[in-house]
């Protein structure tokens, strides 16, 4: 199976304070324009998606909506993509097809490290391993293999700038 970890596109700053204001942040017009180029680039690479799992935060939902141009299946919302990676999240990922997860940092980088290396923390336990795999806003990590800790390989790490030509 193939798994695309997609960080939401550039969003507007929150209007107000607190978790609710953060939850309601929409994409910035510039974020929409740039992410459309990411979608075009993925289409050019032959990407078609069987499923999109997205965080319930507005900026992730709007990013998933743009990504849906590549979708041949369904989109589902899971609050597990707005939290640190967990076994429960892994249980929601099918073990076949091509699936995109749309979420947030630092959770996606942590998930990336977990799926690639089987662990969150380095030997020194000072730096989370996810910090070694930064995902820019609108960036995509493309994985292949079995979606279990240490069961996937990195096919590509695509910053959004790659698609801006």
C-alpha positions as CSV (number, residue, x, y, z in Angstrom):
1,X,0.0,0.0,0.0
2,X,1.0,3.6,-0.5
3,X,0.4,6.3,2.1
4,X,0.7,10.1,1.5
5,X,1.2,12.2,4.6
6,X,0.0,15.7,3.7
7,X,0.5,18.7,5.9
8,X,-2.4,21.2,5.5
9,X,-1.7,24.2,3.2
10,X,-0.8,27.7,4.4
11,X,-3.6,29.0,6.7
12,X,-4.7,32.4,8.0
13,X,-3.7,33.3,11.5
14,X,-6.4,32.6,14.2
15,X,-9.0,35.2,14.8
16,X,-9.0,35.3,18.6
17,X,-7.4,33.0,21.1
18,X,-7.8,29.5,22.3
19,X,-8.4,26.1,20.7
20,X,-11.7,27.0,19.0
21,X,-10.1,29.9,17.1
22,X,-7.3,27.6,16.0
23,X,-9.8,24.9,15.0
24,X,-11.6,27.4,12.7
25,X,-8.6,28.8,10.8
26,X,-9.2,28.7,7.0
27,X,-6.6,28.4,4.3
28,X,-5.1,31.6,3.1
29,X,-5.8,32.4,-0.5
30,X,-2.0,32.0,-1.2
31,X,-2.2,28.6,0.5
32,X,-5.0,27.5,-1.8
33,X,-3.2,28.7,-4.9
34,X,0.0,26.9,-3.9
35,X,-1.7,23.7,-2.9
36,X,-3.6,23.6,-6.2
37,X,-0.1,23.3,-7.8
38,X,0.8,20.5,-5.4
39,X,-2.4,18.6,-6.5
40,X,-1.5,19.3,-10.2
41,X,2.0,18.0,-9.6
42,X,0.7,14.8,-7.9
43,X,-1.7,14.2,-10.8
44,X,1.3,14.6,-13.1
45,X,3.0,11.8,-11.1
46,X,0.0,9.6,-11.7
47,X,-1.4,9.8,-8.1
48,X,-4.9,8.6,-7.6
49,X,-6.3,8.2,-4.1
50,X,-8.6,5.5,-2.8
51,X,-9.2,7.2,0.5
52,X,-8.5,10.5,2.3
53,X,-8.4,10.6,6.1
54,X,-8.4,14.2,7.4
55,X,-8.2,16.1,10.7
56,X,-11.4,17.9,11.6
57,X,-9.7,21.3,11.8
58,X,-10.9,23.6,9.1
59,X,-7.5,24.1,7.4
60,X,-7.0,20.4,7.0
61,X,-10.6,19.9,5.8
62,X,-10.1,22.6,3.1
63,X,-6.7,21.0,2.1
64,X,-8.4,17.6,1.8
65,X,-11.2,19.2,-0.3
66,X,-8.5,20.4,-2.8
67,X,-6.8,17.0,-2.7
68,X,-10.1,15.3,-3.5
69,X,-9.5,16.1,-7.2
70,X,-7.3,13.0,-7.1
71,X,-9.8,10.9,-5.2
72,X,-11.6,7.8,-6.6
73,X,-13.0,6.8,-3.2
74,X,-14.2,8.6,-0.1
75,X,-13.0,11.2,2.4
76,X,-13.4,10.5,6.2
77,X,-12.7,12.8,9.1
78,X,-10.9,11.5,12.1
79,X,-9.9,13.5,15.2
80,X,-6.9,11.2,15.6
81,X,-5.1,13.3,12.9
82,X,-5.3,16.3,15.2
83,X,-3.4,14.5,18.0
84,X,-0.2,12.6,18.5
85,X,0.1,9.4,16.5
86,X,-1.5,6.3,18.1
87,X,-2.3,2.7,17.6
88,X,-5.9,3.8,17.1
89,X,-4.8,6.0,14.1
90,X,-2.9,3.1,12.6
91,X,-6.0,0.9,12.9
92,X,-7.9,3.4,10.7
93,X,-5.5,3.1,7.9
94,X,-6.3,0.4,5.4
95,X,-3.5,-2.0,4.5
96,X,-4.1,-1.7,0.7
97,X,-4.6,0.9,-1.9
98,X,-3.4,4.5,-1.9
99,X,-4.4,6.6,1.1
100,X,-3.7,10.3,2.0
101,X,-3.7,11.5,5.6
102,X,-4.2,15.3,5.9
103,X,-3.0,16.7,9.2
104,X,-0.7,18.9,11.2
105,X,2.8,19.3,12.6
106,X,4.4,18.0,14.7
107,X,2.1,15.0,14.6
108,X,2.7,14.1,10.9
109,X,6.5,14.2,11.2
110,X,6.2,12.0,14.3
111,X,4.0,9.6,12.5
112,X,6.5,9.6,9.6
113,X,9.4,8.7,11.9
114,X,7.3,6.0,13.6
115,X,6.2,4.3,10.3
116,X,9.8,4.5,8.9
117,X,11.9,3.8,11.9
118,X,9.5,2.0,14.3
119,X,10.1,4.6,17.1
120,X,9.4,8.2,18.0
121,X,12.6,9.1,19.9
122,X,16.3,8.8,19.0
123,X,18.8,7.0,21.1
124,X,19.6,10.1,23.1
125,X,15.8,10.7,23.7
126,X,16.5,14.4,23.5
127,X,15.2,15.1,20.0
128,X,12.0,13.5,18.7
129,X,12.9,11.6,15.4
130,X,10.1,13.4,13.6
131,X,12.1,16.6,13.8
132,X,14.4,15.0,11.2
133,X,11.6,14.8,8.7
134,X,10.1,18.3,8.6
135,X,7.0,18.7,6.5
136,X,6.4,22.2,5.1
137,X,2.8,23.5,4.9
138,X,1.4,21.8,1.8
139,X,4.2,19.2,1.8
140,X,3.8,15.5,1.1
141,X,5.7,12.5,2.4
142,X,5.0,9.5,0.1
143,X,5.5,6.1,1.8
144,X,5.2,2.5,0.6
145,X,4.8,-0.7,2.6
146,X,2.8,-1.9,5.6
147,X,1.4,0.9,7.8
148,X,2.8,-0.4,11.0
149,X,5.7,1.0,13.1
150,X,8.9,0.4,11.1
151,X,6.9,-1.2,8.2
152,X,7.1,1.5,5.6
153,X,9.8,3.0,3.3
154,X,10.1,6.5,2.1
155,X,9.3,6.8,-1.6
156,X,9.5,10.7,-1.7
157,X,9.6,13.7,0.6
158,X,8.1,16.5,-1.5
159,X,8.2,20.1,-0.2
160,X,5.5,22.2,-1.9
161,X,8.2,24.3,-3.6
162,X,8.9,21.2,-5.9
163,X,5.5,21.8,-7.5
164,X,5.7,25.6,-7.8
165,X,7.3,25.7,-11.2
